[in-house]
């Protein structure tokens, strides 16, 4: 995963899942789906034609788990599974 603080840049968004969201966004924008086919990142996540790397789909799942952990009261105290 890319961390933007290491590159000297900081994100305006300071929420819990901001780094994962930024990584997902950059992964999608650098994919062939956005570059060659000129689709939006949202459209690219809905297509499974091989133009989006598996890494982006994995980041989407991690982002979903992060957002879900904010909502789920039990996970707020216990933390995400596997940690």
ABEGO torsion letter per residue (X at the ends): XBBAAAAGBBBABABAAAAAAAAAAAAAAABAAAAAAGBBAAAAAABBAGABBAAAAAAAAAAAAAAAAAABAAAAAAEBBGX
